[in-house]
Amino acid sequence: MKTFPPRDRKPPLKLVDKAAAEAMPFTTGRLRYSSTTGDSGGALGGATLRAGGEILLRTDTTTPYIQALGRTPSRRSELPAAHEQSDATSRYGVDTLAIVGGPKASDNGGYVEPTLTDLRTGRSYHTRIPTSGEASAAYSGVAVAPRTDGSVTVLVPVGTALMAVHAEQAGNQRFQENYATRKYAMSPDGHFIALATDRRLEVIDASRTRHQWVSLSPPAEEAHWIPTWTADSKRIVVWGKGGNLNRSYSVQDLSDSMPLDNIVPGAKALDTVTELQGSEVDSVAALQGSEIVVLTVAGRLARIDAADATVRTQLFLVHPAPNWAGLGASDEIFVRGQVLARPGHPGQVAAVTRTGSLRGEILLWDVRTARRITTLSGQPISVPDSTNSFPSALAFTTDGSHLAVQHTDEQIRVWDVGHKKQSPHNVPFPGGTLVGAGPGDRILTFLPDRKQIRIHDLTDGGDALATLPVPDGDRIGGFIRGHHLTIENGSLRQTIDLRPDTQFNTLCAAAGRDYTSAERNLLPEGTPSKPPCA
């Protein structure tokens, strides 16, 4: 039973078994109104009162919400996350922790990147809070202080010091589906994130201010839906790996869609067949504008305009027979084809068939003329997998002159495509995946076990030049623009300057003095030793 003192002139509230909050005047104790929480006779394990009993918070529903309770109940406001934790004022909810700090964060400390939500207004903020190692301890005593300009300051006790941490306002839209087969994809321009499950397609803009969704028809058996963006970031192609193309959707209005399921010959007829036959779609990649390139299980390429379903180039074999066609027991069953457009070279793609993965063959094609340009032969090629995304073992530099390839021996090799030469140095990535190729002979890898992005320098033997801690969770997308890397994990976006000098100067400017021995132990690998990090 929650009660208010008489001067508040607000009715006392209590939560009852029938999934409702009852409001009664303090003076009479008579029921004034009952605010149901949405369950039909269920328990109230996720319903709590916050802010001195003025707010009802519900976290165990599909869409968490808050509701101000006074003389009359206000309308419900959706929350971006469950917010089972709160700050010291009880006014701001804190979402699930995004722990950052590398493999020794539990010992040496790190930081967390939570989203704070004002439980009275539903307005959300993003901030970074230092922690001494135990993530839960990062919230002990943390208080959010509103400012007159509408922003907030987060007060964080660290040892004997009190830090005032800036928090940026953030959008509060979020993905609704939490389906086991979900796949995310970020648009090439970085403005949107798409999520496809076996039931729906959702799109959220990068600022988390607009959310839209549309239902999807069930995919063929064992062929879960995957979203792929067109190069102009205007349409999303939904397709099933080992299945068929479905439709393309306009990002401005998901109700504007174009059917694509009759384009690939023979694929639709195999929707009810569980064994691969060869005509199924194995990989899809953006080409230019609204055009996409499709690679089938049997190793055929086609060029298609996703905006109007026009076939620009009919299916053709990537390399001559013998070519595995999906029939019989073979090692090709355990891999998949991969295709990637070559930047700066319109119509050109790098294609790896299932047979080519085992042989280590990469074929460069001009799909506009169905002309093979060259073949790059090396070690067997990896087929990376991810719970949340559709990763590739191939990554071009921004000008298309070099191609990084992830191999089964846990080495990344880089080709000078025009001269058909490999770099003399390889990049090791034990347990990791290829992120991309950056400027100045830089290769980026992601180590999920260590929660790190590593920057490798091919001119320095391929060793890691620097490491960047990233939040928990699968990396679902990212892109490199000049010297900046943007990564996205579905709930948090980070943009990182890849130039070590810039990173270290920022650290030193924040301190304004030399670091102590204890502080230096927490700095990233490669930090200059001269005080003050000059």
N, C-alpha and C positions, 0 to 999 in steps of 0.2 A: 504494500500500500504506500503510494507516494502522496504526500500532502504538501500544501503551500501555506505559509503564514497569512493571516488575514489581510495584511497590507498589500499583498500581491493581487488580491481580488481575482484570483484564478481558481477554478475548481480543482479539487484533488483528483488524481487519476489512479486507476489500478488496472492491471492486466489480468484477464480472467481466462478460464479454460476454453471458452468458446471463441478464441482467437479475436478478441476485441479489446479496445481500451475504453473504459467507462469514465465519464467525467461527471462529478457531483459537486454542487456548491458546498463550500466549507461550512456555511452556517446551518444548512438543512440536511445535508447528506443525501439528498434525493438525486436520482439519476437525471442528468440533464441531456446527455446524448451518449451514444455508443459508436465508436469508430472501428469498423471491422478492419482486419489486417489482410484479408484476402484469402485465408485458408478456409476450407469448408469443414470445420470441426477439428482441425489439426491442432498440434501443440504450438506453444509460443516460444520455442527455444531461441528464435532469431529476432524476437521483438523486445526492444529495450527502450527505456526512457533516458534522454540525454538533456544536457543544459538545464539542470535543476528540475527536470520533469516537464519542461515546456515543449519538448520535441519527442515524437515517437519515431524510432529508427527500426526499420525492418530489413534484415540481412539474409534471411533464408528463403527468399523468393527468387524467381527467375530474374526479376529486375528489382534490386534493392531500392528503397525509397525512404524519404523522410516526410513527416507531417507535423506541422505546428498544431499544438493542442491548447486552446483557450476557451473562451465562452462558446465558440463554435469551431469545429475542426476546419483547418484550411485544406486546400487541395494538396495532393501528394506530389512531391518532386523527386524525379528519378536521380539516383546516385551513380557515378561512374564505377564504383566498386563497393564491396560489402562494408568496408570501414569498421572492422571488428575492434580496432584499437582507436584511441582518441588521445589528444594532447592533454596537457595538465589543466586546461580550462574547460574541457569536455565539450567545447563548442565546435572543434574541428576534428573530423574523422580522418584516419590515416589508412591508406590502402595497404595491400600486401607488400611486403618488403622487396625492394629491388637491390640486392646486396652486391656491392662492388668492392674490389680490392685485391683480387688475385688469389693464388693458392694458399697464402699464409695470412689471409685476412682475419681468420679466427684467432690467430696468435698476435699479429702485429697491428691489427686494426685496419680500417678501411673507411667506407662511407656507404650510406644507403640513399636511394633516390625515391622518396615517397611522393604520392600525390595527396595533398591536404584539401579537404572539402569543408567549407563552412556549412554546418548542418542546419543553419537557419535559412540560408539563401541558395544552397546548392552550388555556389561558385567554387571552382577548384583552382589549386595552385600547385606548382611543381618546385621542389627544392632539393638540395643535397645536404645531408646531415652527416658529420663525422661520427665514427664510432670506434671505441677502443677494442673491438673484437666481437663482443656479443651483440648481435643485431638487435635483439629485443631491448638491450640496455640503452640503445640509442634514443629511445623514446621516454626514458625515465626522467621526468622533470621537464621535458621539452614543452614550451608554451608558444602559441601563435598569438602575435599582437597585431591587431588591425591598425592600419595607418589612415590618415585623413584623405589621402589621394586614392584610396580604394585598394592599394596593395597591402601586403602583410610582411611582417618581420618575424622570423622564427628564432626564439631564444633557446640556445643549446648549451647546457652545462657540460664542459669538458675538463675533467679534473677540478682544479680550483678556479678555472676561468669560465666566463660566460660569453659565448659567442653570439653575435647578432647576424643571422644568416638571411640573405635575400631570398624571396620566393617569387617566382614568375607566375602570372595568371595563365591557366591552361584550360582548354576546352574539356567538357565533361561527357562527351559522347564516347561510347564504347561498343565493342562487338557484343552481340547478344548470344550467339551460338558458342557452345563449348563442346562440340561434337568430336568424337574420337578421330574422325577422318579429316579434320580441318586442314586446309592449306592456305597460306597467306601469300600475297605478292604485292610488291611496291611498284607504283607506276614509274616509268623511266624518268619523268620530270620530278619525281619525289613528292608530288602534291597529294597523292592518294594511296591508301592501302586497301586491298581487296581480300576478302575471306570467302572461301568456297567450302561448303560441306556437302554431304549427300542430300541435304534438304533445302539449302538456301544459299544465295550469294549476297554478301554484305559489302558495303563500301563506306569508308570513313575518310574524311580529308585529314591532312597532316596536322592541322590545328585542333582536331577533335571537336569541331563545332557543327559538323553536318554528318548525319548517319542515314543511310538508306539501304533497303534490302528488297529482295524479290525471291519468291519460291522457285526451286529447281525441280525438274522431273527426276525420278530415281535413275541413277546411272546403271549401266550394264553390270552384271555380277562381277565382282573383283576389280572393277574399273572406277575408282573413286574420282570425283570431280576435282579438277585443278584449274586455277585461274591464271591466265597469261595476258599481259597487257600488250596492246599494239604500241608501235614505236612513238606515235604521236600522243600517247597517254589519253586518248579519247574513248577507247573501247576496251572491254575485257572479254577475252575469248575463254569460254568454259569448255573443257574437254576432259576425257577420261584416259589415263595411261593404260595402254593395252586395250583400249576401247574405241571411242569415236569422238569426233567433234560434236558439241551440243549446240550452243548459240553464242553470238557475240552481243554484248550489252553496252549501250551508251552510258558513260560515267555520269553524264549530266541528268539522265533520266533512265533508270534501269527498266522502266516499262517499255522503252524503245529498244527492241532486240531484233536480231536477224538469225533465223535458223540456219545451221551449218551441217546438220546431220546427214544430208544426202550428197555431200560433196565428195568424200573419199570413197571411191568405188569398193563395194564389198564390205565396208566397215559396219554399216547399219545392220546388215543381214547376220552379223556375228554377235549381236548384242546378247543373245541367249546362249551363246557357246562359251564355255569356260576355258577350253584349250585354245592356245594361240594358233591362228591360221595364217598370219602374215599380213593381212590387209588392215589390221588394227593400227591406231595411232600410237606411236612410241614417244614422240617429242614434238613440241610446238615452240616456235620462237618468233619474236617480233622482227620484221624486216625493215620496212620504211613506211612512213605514213600509217595507213590502216592495213597494210599488207602483212601477212604472216607466212612462215614457211613451215610445212608439216613433213615429218619423217615417220614412215611406217615401220612396223616390225620387220617386214621383209626388205627394208633398206631402200625405199623409194621416197623421192622428194617431190613436193608440189608447192606452188606459190599461189596463195589465195588472198583475195581482198575481203577482209572480215566485215567491212561496212556494207557491202552489197552481195556477198556470197559468190562473187565472180572468180572462176578459176583462171588465173593469169598464165600459169605454166602447168601443163598436165603432168601427172606422175611419171617419173623416170627413175631408172636404177642409179643408185649412187656409185656403185662400182660393179663391174661385170660379174657374172656367175663364176664359181659357186657362191650363192648367197643364201643364208639361212632363211627359210620362209615360215618359221613358226611351227614346223612339224617335226615330231620325233624327239627323243631324249637327247639333249645337247647342253653344253655349258652356256650357250646363248640364252637359255631359260633364266639364268641367274643374273643377267645384266640387262641393260636397256640402251637404246640409241640416244644420241645427244646431237643437238644442232644449235649453232650460235651465229648470229649475223656479224659480219666484219665491219667495224666502224670505219667511216671514211672511204668505203669501197661499195657503192650502191649495188645491191643485188648479189653480193658475195656472201657465202656462208662457209663455216667449218662444220663438217658433218662426220659423225662417228656412228657407224652401224653397230649392231650387236656383235657381228663377226669382227668388225674393226676394233671393238673394245678389247677383244681377246688378242688380236694380232698387233695392236698398237698403231693402227692406221687412222690418220686424220686426212680427210679429203676436202680440198678447197674447191667449191663450185660457184659458178655464176648461174643462179637459178632463173635469171631472166632469159638466158639463151640455152640453158641446159648444157653448159660447157664446163668440163672439168679443167681447173687451172693447175693444180699441183697436188701431190700426195706427200704427206709428212709421216715417216715411219719411225717408230721407236718402241718403248716398253709398253706392255699392256696398260690400258687406261682405266682409271677408277670409275665407279658409278656411285657417287656420293648419295647419301640418303638423309632425310630429315623428317622429323615428326610434323613440323609446321610449314615446310616450304618444299620447293622443287629445285634443289641446287644443281650446279653443273660442275664438271671437272675441267671446263674450258673457260678462259678469260682473256680477252684481247686488251691491249693497251688502247687508250682513247683514240689514237690515230690508226689503229689496225695493223701497225707494222710488226708487232710481236704478239705471240700467243703463248700464254702460260697453260700448262697441262698437268693435271694431277694424275699420278700413276699408282698402280697397285703396290709398288715397293715403298710407298710412303715418301716419295720424292716428287717435287714439282720441278719440271723442266720447262725452259722458255725457248721458243723458236723465234728466230729472225725469219719471218714468213717469206719475204722477198728473196732471200739468199738461201733458204732451206737449211739453215745452220742452227744448231742448238747452242745455248750459252754454255761455256765451260764449267759453270758452277750450278749446282742444284740447290733447291731449298727443301730442307727436311721438315716434315709436318706430322710427326707421330701422333696418331689419334685426332688429327685436325682436318680442316677442310680449306680449300682455296676460297678466298674472299674476292680478290681482284688484283689487277696489275696497275700500280700507281706510277707517277712520273719519276724520272731519274733512275731507272732500273730497280724500282722498288716492287716487291711482291708482298701481298698481305694475306696472312692465314689466320684462321680462327681455331683456338683450342678450347672446346667446350668444358673439359674437365678443369681447366685452370681459369676459365672465364676471362680469356685474354685474346686480344687481337695483336698479332706480332707483325712487325714491319721488318722485312728482310732486304738486304742490299746485295744485289748480284755482283756488284763491283768489289764487294768486300767478302767474297767467298760464299755468299748466300746465308751467312749467319744473321741472327736476329739483331737488328740495329736498335730497336726499342720495343717495349710492350705496352699495351693500353688496356687497362681493366675495363670490363663491360658488365652490365647487369646480369643477374640470373636469367635463365630461360634461353630457348633456342633463338639464335639470330635468324630472323625471317627475311631479311632483305637489307640491301645497302647499295650505295653507289659512290664513286669517286669523282669529284669535280675539282680539277686542278690539284691543289695541295690539301683538300678537305675530304674527309671520309664521313659519310652519314650512314648510321646503322639504325635499324628499327627492329624491335622485338614484339610488336603488337600493342604494348602498353606504354612504351617509352622510346623516344627518339633522341639520339645524340649526334652532334656534329663535332668532329675532332680535327684539329689542325695537325697534319702529318709531319710538319717540320719540327724536329727535335729542338732546335734553337728557340722557336716560338714557345714551345711547351715549357721549357726550362725558364725562360724569361718571365713567363706568366707566374710560375711557382715562386720565383725569387721576388717579383713585384708584390705578390700577396704577403710575403713574410716581411719585407723591408729590412731584413737583417740576415746574418748568416744562420744556418740551421744548427741546432744542437745535434749531438751524436745520436740521441734517440730519434730525433726527427729525420735525420738522414737515413736511418734504417728503413723508413717508410717511403722514401722517394723512389721513383721508377728507376729501373736499370738504365745505366748510362748517364745519369745526372752528373754534370761536371763537379769535380771535387774542390775547386778553388772557391773561397768565399768572396762575395756572396753569390755563388753560382755564376760567376762572370764568364 
